[in-house]
Amino acid sequence: MNVEEMRMLWWMCGKTRIDRIRNIEIQRQVGVAPIDTKIRERRLRWFGHLQRRPTNAPTRKLDSIETIEI
């Protein structure tokens, strides 16, 4: 997956491998994080290991649920 990502970034910058610029430099120029890192973050967030909101964010706690009978 990393190869396809880097090919796209090289193409976006108008550079070729002949220019002999490292992949890290291309990623810095474009301002993107490696796709592997992003996928890992999303996976961890899905399983609840990473929280989106800070710990001091205001949250509402549900005390009880009332059911309405029709």
N, C-alpha and C positions, 0 to 999 in steps of 0.2 A: 504494500500500500504506500509505503514511503517513496518508492520510485516514481509512481504516478503523480504524487503530490509535488515532488521536486521538479518533475518535467513541466508541470503546469506553472510553477513559480518561475522557472527559468524562462519559459515562454512569455510570461507576463512582464518580466523585466527586459525582455529583448536580448537576453544573453545566450551564449552557447557554451558548451563544455570547452571549446577552444579558448575561451576567455580565461580559463583556469581560476575561477572564483569559487571559494568553498561554499558548500550548501548552507552553512551557518550564516555566512555573510548575506546570502540571498534571502534567507528567512528574516534576518534583521532589517534588510532594506524594505521588504514587503510588510513587515510587522506582524507576522503570524507565528503562532506556536506550532510545534510539530503535531501532526494529526494523531500520532500514537498517544501523545500526552492528553489530548482532548478526548479521545475515545475512552481512555482509562478514567479520566475525571467523570465522564458521564456514567460509566459503569458503576463507579464507586458511589456516585450520587444516587443512582437507581436503587442500590442496595442499602442506602442510608448511612454510608460511612462519611460522606461529605454533606454538610448542611449548606443550603443556599443563603439563608438569612443568618445574620450574626446572632450570637447567643443573647445579646441584650435587646433584641428586637421585640417590640410589643406583640404579644399574642393573646388571643382570647381562648379561655378554657371553657369547655362545655360541661356544665354541672350535671344536667339531666336532660333527657329527651322525653318530651311529652308526645304521646300519640293521640291523634284525633280520630275518633270513631265516626263513621258516616252511617 
